Amino acid sequence: MANVKESLSALLQPDGAMCTAIVDANSGMVLGQEGTGLDLELAAAGNTEVVRAKLKTMKSLGLNEQIEDILITLGSQYHIIRPVASKEGLFVYLVLDKGKSNLALARRACQEVESTLTV
């Protein structure tokens, strides 16, 4: 199993990866971060609200499902949010340059890191 530093390094391997973080969704605090191009402290707090809103909506709809990932597509970037199934309340956050990245490979990297992360 990979620790936080190894996991963050692995997430920056796909082409176009800019920055990444492991985030505590209960507090919005960053547990680890790597890369540049974005204020990850601010992004973590904001994306914590995204995760909370989606969970609340799913509960209201009576959906008995788990979030695999949330993709936010901007003009020049992709933002991937992937909750860590084995550690409730944590999520992996990855920012990609849209013009340089392969979204399928980046999502796969998030999936692999999420499944092996130890905190």
CORBELTA-V538050 format. One line per field, one symbol per residue. phi: phi as a letter, one per 20 degrees, with the letter a starting at -180 (. if undefined). psi: psi as a letter, one per 40 degrees, with the letter a starting at -180 (. if undefined). burial: I if it has 24 or more other C-alpha atoms within 12 Angstrom, else O. Layout:
BEGIN
phi: ???
psi: ???
burial: ???
END
This chain:
BEGIN
phi: .eeffffffffeffgnfdbbbdceffdneeeabbncobffffffffffffffffffffffemeecdfeacddddgcbdcddcfefecgndbeccdcfffdddfffffffffffgfdfcc
psi: iiaddddddddedihehdiiihhhedeeihdiiiiieigdddddddddddddddddddddefhgiihdihhhhideiihhhhihdegheiihhhhihdeeihddddddddddddeehh.
burial: OOOIOIIIIIIIIIOIIIIIIIIIIOOIIIIIIIIOOOOIIOIIIOIIOIIIOOIOOOOOOOOOOOIOIIIOOOOOIIIIIIIIOOOOIIIIIIIIIIOOIOIOOIIOIIIOIIIOIOI
END
